[in-house]
Amino acid sequence: MNILSLLPFILIIGVMFLMTRSAKKKQQQAAEMRNQMQPGTGVRTIGGMYAVVKEVSDDAATLEVAPGVHAIYAKNAIGAVLDDDEYNRIVHGITPGDVDDAPEVPDDASSLTQADEPADADVSADSPIDLGKKDADGDAEPKKTEGEGDTK
């Protein structure tokens, strides 16, 4: 048998070995992360729910998903253990660099216009706005068509 004919099989076996080795490393890191969970740390489940660890046992963890609401999850269901800064940033919107001196941004555009300046300089607040269509003569009375009469 020729060595060149065995080369594709050797390459396939080598690639499979490398793929399984990297997957095992990832599984070991995830198991190590789950074993280092402690009560009070924030976690994200594989379903995307954020919670705080209340109690840890051998193969399960009790999570507080809302104030006063506890649920028991398998340790394998914990996708990531978050540090306090990241958990507060995601769940509460608090960043470590938040400063109370920062200017407040308005929710609408009302603060962008001047209060003493009217929106349209032609129209005063006291004069009524005429929305009627005027003739070429300047009359605001609508023209009568053939079928219309003065009788009502």
N, C-alpha and C positions, 0 to 999 in steps of 0.2 A: 504494500500500500504506500502511496506517495504522501509525503508530509504536507504538501500543498492542499491535498484534498481534506486533511484534518484541520487545517488552519481556520476555516469558518466556524467549526464547532468549538474550537478552543477559544476563539474570540467571543462567541455567544456565552459560553460558560463564564468567562472572565467578566463580562458586562453584568451578568446576573449576580455574580458574587459581589461586585462593587455596589449594585443597587440594594441588595439585601443588607450589606454592611452599613450603608448610610441610613437605611430605615431602622435598623436596630439601634444605632446611635441616637436617633431622634426619639425612639420609644424609651430608651434609658433616661434621656434628659427629661422627658415629660414625667416619667415615674418619679424621678428625683425631685422635680419641682413640686409634685403633688405630695410627696412625703415631707417636704419642708413647710407645708402649710401650717399656720398657727391661727388660733382664734384671734379675731380682730382684723385680719387682712382682707383686702378686697379681692374678689375673683370674678372671672368671666366664664360662664359655662360654655359648652360646645354649641349650645343653642343660642348664645348671644345674650344671655341674661346676666346682669351685674348684681352681685350680692356680697354680703360680709360673712366670713366664716365665724360661726359661733362655737362649734364643737367638732373635733376630728376623732374618728375611730380608725380601725384597721383598714376597712374597705369602703367607708362611707363618711360623709361630712354633713353636718347640719348647717344650713345657710339661712341667713336672715335676708329675705328677698324684699321686704318692706318693713317699716317699723312695727314690731310685734308679730310679724308673720314669718314662721320658720318652716323650712322644707328640708327633707333629707335627700341628698344626692349621692350617687356612687362617686368615688374618687375619680374614676375614669371619665366622668361627665364634666370635670373641671378642665376647661381649655387653657386657662392662663391664670397665674397668680400675679396680681398687679401690685406695684408699690403704692404707697399712700398718695403721692402727688398725682400719679396717673389716674388712680381711682377717683379722687376728688375732682380732677379736671373733667373726666368723662361723665360721672354721675351728677355732681353738684355744679359743674361749670366754674369751679374755683381753680385759678392758676396760681402758682406760687408767687408770680410777679404782680398780682393784682394790687393796686394801690388805690386808696380811697380818694387821693387827690386828682385822679384822672378825670378829664372833662366828661360830662354826661352827654350822650348822643341822643337827640330827640327821636321819637318814633315816627313823627310826621314832619311835613315841610312847613308847619305853621311858624316856626321860629326863624325861617329863612326870609320871610317878608317883613317889611317894616310896618308896624301897627299904625303909625301916624300918616302913612301914605296910602291913598285909595288904590285899588287894583287897576281901575281905569280912570284916567284923569279927566275924560270927557263927561263922565256921568257923576253927578253929585249924589250924595246919599238921600237928599230930599226930593229930587225930581223923579217922577215916574218914568219908567222905561216904556217906550212905545214900540210894540212888536207888530203893529199893523203894517200892511203893505201899502205904499203910497202910489198914486197915479203919477203920470207925467205932469199933471196940473198941481200936484202937491196934496190932492184930496186923499183922505184916509178911508173914504167910503168905498166899499167894493162896487165894481161895475155890475150892472144887471145884464144877464144874458137874455136871449130871445124868449125862453119859456117862462121867465119870472115876471111877475106882476107886482103891483103895489098892494093888492088885496091880501088879506091874511085870513 
